[in-house]
Amino acid sequence: MSAPAVTEKKEKISVPFDYNKYLRPNKLPHIWCPGCGHGIVLKAMLRAIHNAGLDQDKVCVVSGIGCSSRTPGYVDFNTLHTLHGRALSFATGIKFAKPDMKVIVVTGDGDALAIGGNHFIHTCRRNIDLTVLVFTNATYGMTGGQYSPTTPIGSQATTSRYGSIEPPFDACEMAKAAGATFVARGTAYHTLELEKTILEAINHKGTSVVDIIDACPTYFGRMNKYKSATHMMEVIEKDGTVNVKQADKLPPEKVQGKALRGVLHKVERPEYCEQYESLIMEKAKGK
């Protein structure tokens, strides 16, 4: 009787992700402060773009003004660094001119929801095929630490020295109410989860909004007495959020006061550019 065949067990070798493929080395080092979560979000975005299998020449990253809006300068795609609050307007124009382009908008909570709030609403209403990543750090980190539309009640800022009295916007609820067909939330702390969420947003046809809870240790952290950037991430992002799938299994007291992470809203609706092109073709045929 012959001996049984010996099967070789091959170990799977993990190949590190090559971020350099998608970066402009001559633009580094970046300007973000130590402890800022923007770099973590950038890396999650690059991994998501890579996993989506997108052609670099068919990706356009657009931003307005702010710390997060410096992102296009560091990435090797088609990029546009525009006016404060106007990123979505420029992105709309790009999508109309180049409908085969994957357009990703990188914006901050102040840029998107304050000066750019009207553009945000109508982008969602139209359901134009844009992926909108809102870096939410509850402050204007580039221009002096003023309070923003997402600053929690009672939090201090350079323009609310006794604590903000304005109720903050919920970017996800606003996007959903305005008509966005994909709405999700992630954090810089839950980086692998964030990568998957951004990937799903990129693959969705229509307006995709991902609210990304991030930390600004330089302004928000210091003014609100957080011990360190790590402490901020633990309190705001780790302990202050809960995954939407887990929330369904938890008692109400365990979810109260926490922001939900994951995909919060997803529906199918005709995409704006396709509708527009169809209308033009019909009229050209005399219909």
PyMOL commands that set and color helices and strands:
alter all, ss='L'
color gray80, all
select helices_A, chain A and resi 19-22+25-27+38-51+56-58+68-74+87-97+109-115+117-126+171-178+191-203+217-223+229-238+244-247+252-255+272-284
alter helices_A, ss='H'
color red, helices_A
select strands_A, chain A and resi 59-63+78-81+102-108+131-136+139-140+146-147+182-187+208-213+241-243+259-266
alter strands_A, ss='S'
color yellow, strands_A
deselect
rebuild
show_as cartoon
